[in-house]
Amino acid sequence: MRLIDEQYLKTPFYGSPKMTAHLQRAGYAVNPKRIRRLMRLMGVMAIYPKPRTTLYAPENKVYPYLLRGLAILRPNQVWSSDITYIPMAKGFMYLVAVIDWYSRYVLAWQLSNTLDGAFCLAALHAALQFGKPEIFNTDQGVQFTAHAFTECLAKTDIRISMDGRGRALDNIFIERLWRSVKYEDIYLKDYLTVPALDTGLQTYFSFYNAERPHQSLAYRTPAEVHFSC
């Protein structure tokens, strides 16, 4: 599953036939049936711009996307959250994070072995210990359209924004974060246990926030930018 996940970051338009062909060309003895089964388990679909960690609930209210054409000028103007699939040496987990768009600072994150919304709400509560944004952006997943999640935002006068359905690029900064997390940590470590993964991510996010310079931030760190304004 790690190989599928890694390749999918590069070629999200690969369905099971192309993914099978790619792995076979790389020397792996796989067949289309197995790749289809693994991709279903992972929630990966061709064309869709990211692994399908987004589960929809038609009965929940969906909010309009507020960020199109908006100039991001300061920390705490826009925060966003998203979920990604984390492959492990044995099994997988889900990771949610809350990021500040201006500084790229990771305000909070949580792991879960299911897509239950509780871990997303826990990450939101943890992030709000840092203050609050003017706008909070997510996709239209059931975890983020759930009443408990949107009520937490609304009661603190935070404006709610949601991506267009299937448009991962509406939340581009956190999509870039996932790529960094996976290529700079997850794929290098092959964590065997959830405690090891949790400890490893604590170390990585501390590095990401306080030590890793970003070209888009004039080679400053997210922490330097976030707390300097």
N, C-alpha and C positions, 0 to 999 in steps of 0.2 A: 504493500500500500504506500510505503514511503516513496518508491520509485514513481508510482502513478501521481502522487501528490506533487512531487518535485517537478515532474514533466508538465503537469497541468498548470503550474505557475508560469511556465514558459509558453505553453500552447493551449490556452483554454478552449480552443475550437476543436480539440481532438475528442472524438467520440470513441467508443470501445474498439471499432475496427482499426482506426489509426493508432490508438494507444497500444493495441495488441501488436500491430506491425512494428511500431517503434521499439517495443520491448523485445520482440523476436529478433530484430536487426541488431539489438544490443547484446544478443546472445542468451536471452532468457527463454526457457521452454514453457511458454504460456499459450493458452488457447482463448479464443474470443469469449467462450462461455464463462471462464474464470474471471476475465477482465470485466465483463459486464456485471458479474456478481459483486466484485470488489468495488466497482464504481458506484453501483447502487448503494452498497453499504456506506460508502464515503459521502454519498449525496452529490457526486460529480456528474455534470451533464455537459455535453458539447455545446458550444456557442455561448451558453450562459457564462457571464464574465467572471464567475468565481465559484468555488465549491458550494453546493446548495445547502448551506447551513441555515438558509432562510425558509421558515415554515410560515405559511400565511393563514390568517384567521379572518375570513370575509366579514364576520359579524363585528369585528373591532374597527374602531374609527381610524382612518388613515389621514394624516395631515399633509398639507402641500409642502413642496420643496422650496425652501426660502433662500437658498444660497446662490442661485444662478445670477451671475453678474455682481455678486456682493464683494466689495473690497474687504479683505481681512487685514485689519490694521493694528490689532492689539491682542494681548492674551485675554482669555476669558470672554472673548467676543463670540466664538463658536467652539463648542466641544462636539465630539462625535463618538459613537460607539459601534462596535461590530463584533461578530463572532467568527472564528476560524477553526478549522479542523487541524488537530495536532497529531501526526503519526508518531507512534512510539515503536520500539523494538518489538514489543508484544502489545497489540491493541492500539487504542487511540483515546484522546481526550478532546474536549472543546475548550477554547480560550476566548474570553471576552475582554476587551480593553476599552478604556475611555481616554481619548487623546484631545489635547488642545490644538486647534488648527494652526494658530499663529506660531506657536513655539515648538510644536510637535512633541510637547511634554506628555508623557504617559502618566495620567493622574491616578489611575487605578486599573486593576486587572483581577480576574478570577478564573479558576479552572473548574470544569464540571465533566462528569462522565455521561451526562445526558443533556438534551437541549431544553430542559425545564428552565423557565424564566427566572427562577430564584437567584441563580448566580449572576445574571445580568442586573437584577435589582440590587444585589449586594455590591456589585462594582459601582453602580450609580451612587449608592449611599456613601461608599468610601471616597469617591471622587468629590462629592459635595462637601467633604471635610476641608477641601482646599478653597472653597468659595462657591461661586456659581457662574455659569455662562449666561450670555444674553439669549443665545440660540443653542439648542441641542439637536443634533442631526443623527438619524439612524436609517436603516432600511425599514421595510414594511413587515418585518418578521413578527411572528406572534409574540415573541419575548418583549419586543419594543412597543407593540400596539396594545399590549395588555393594559387593562385599566390601572392596575397597581403601579405600573411603570410611568404611564402618561400622567397619572394623578400626582405622583411624586414631583414631576416637573412642573405641572400646572400650578400646584399649590405654592410653589416658590417663584411664580411669575417668570418662568423660563419659557421662551417661545419654542414650540416643537416643530421640527422640520423632518421630513422623510424623503428618502430617495425615490425617484421614479422606479417602478417595479422592474427588477432585473438590471438596473443601471448601477453597477458597482463603482463606476467612475464618478458618480455623484458624491462618493465618500472616499475620494482618491487618497487622501493623506493616510488614512488608516489602512487602506489597501497596501500602500508602500511600507507601512510598519510591518504588516504580516510578512511581506517578502524579506525584510531585514531580519525579523525574528527567525524565520525558517532557515535562511541561507547562512546567517551568522551564528546561529545557536542550535536549533533543533536538528538540522541535517548533519551537523558536525558531531553531535553528542550521542545520538541514538539512545535516549533515556530508557532505562529498563523498568523503572518503577515510577509511580505517581509522586511519591515524596522526592525522588531525585529530580523529576521534572519541575516540581514546584520550587525546589531550592535553586535549580539551574535558571529558571525564569526570574526569580528574585535577583540573582546575580546579573543576569543579562539586562533587565530593565533598569537596574541601578547604573550599569555601564552606559546604556542607551541614553538615559536622562542626563547623567552628570559628566560623562567622559567622551562620548562619541560625538565628534563635530559633524555638523551637517553643512554641505555646500550651499544649500538653499538658505541657510542662516548665517551666511558669511563665515563659515567654519567656526561658529560658536556652538555650544551644546544647547539642547533644549532647556536645561535648568537655568543656564545663563540668560537666555532670552526670556523665559517665563517669569523669572523672579527679579528681572532688572527693570521692569516697567511699573 
